[in-house]
Amino acid sequence: MQTDVKAVRDNASTSGKTNAEVRGEIKNIREETRSDIKDSVEKARSALRKEKENRIKREVQKVIERFNAAIERLEKLALRIDSRIKKFEARGADVAVAKSKLAEAKVKISEAQGAVLSLGSGSTTPIIASTTPSGIIISKEFREAVEKTKNIIKAAHAALVDAIVALKPAAEKAETETATSTNND
């Protein structure tokens, strides 16, 4: 910009232009430079905004992956509990309470899966509420949906713990019956 302005001023004395014409040219050069700077700043802001949006989307994807991993662990635990229930049932222990608790836990696990699916689709809750010059605002609905999903997963885990607790008396009874039957042999 300075070189353009200097060139205009140097050429003004040799070309015979008036001061008003020279000032007009300098003013045009400065306005063009300002608009170029505004454009480049806007492009940089836009690029940063897109990068932030992508970063947020990656973080959301990580959260969903963690939720899915937790649900997988809960499903594996439910399978192990189910096999224990069948084992103790074969020994003649009363496992009705543990079965009902496990059924409740399975319902909660499937509910958690549904919540994670709806969270991942983003159809019900938009992730980004708005983009402002100061930053990107994550929607309140999305934050609430994440918190709700987390609570559902915790409830499913608690239900599995309840099933294990309900299975313990049956397991102890089956062990004492097994111990007494081996002592009688």
C-alpha positions, 0 to 999 in steps of 0.5 A: 500500500505504501509503495502504491501511494508513494508511486502515485505521489511521485507520478503526480508531480510529473504527470501534472495531476491536481492534488484532488485527483491524487488524493482521490487515487490514494483514497481508492487505493486505501479503500481497496486495501481495506476491503482486501484486508476485510476479505482475508480476515473474513476468510480466516474467521470462516476457516477457523469457524469450520475447524471449530465445528469439525473439532466439535463434531469429532468430540461428539463422535468420541463421546458416542464411541465411549457410550457405545463401548460402555453399552458393549461392556454392559451387554457382556456383563449381562451375558455373564450374569445370564449364564450364572443365572442358568448355572445356579438354576440348574443347581436348583437355586431360586433365581426368579428375583435375579431374572427379573432384575436382569430383564429390567437391566436388559430393557435399560440397556436397549433404552441406552442404545436407542438414546445413543442412536438418537444422539448420533443421528443428530436429527432430534437435537442439533449439536451447534446452536449458533456460531457467533464471532466470539465462538461456537455455541453448543445447543442446550438440547444436545447437552441435555441429551448427552446428560440423559444418555449418560444417566440412562447408561448409569441406570442400566449399570445399576440395574445389572448390579441389582441383578448381581446382588439378587443372585448372591443369596441364590449362589450362597444357597447353591454352594451350601447345598453343593457342599452338604451333598458332597459331605453326605457322599 
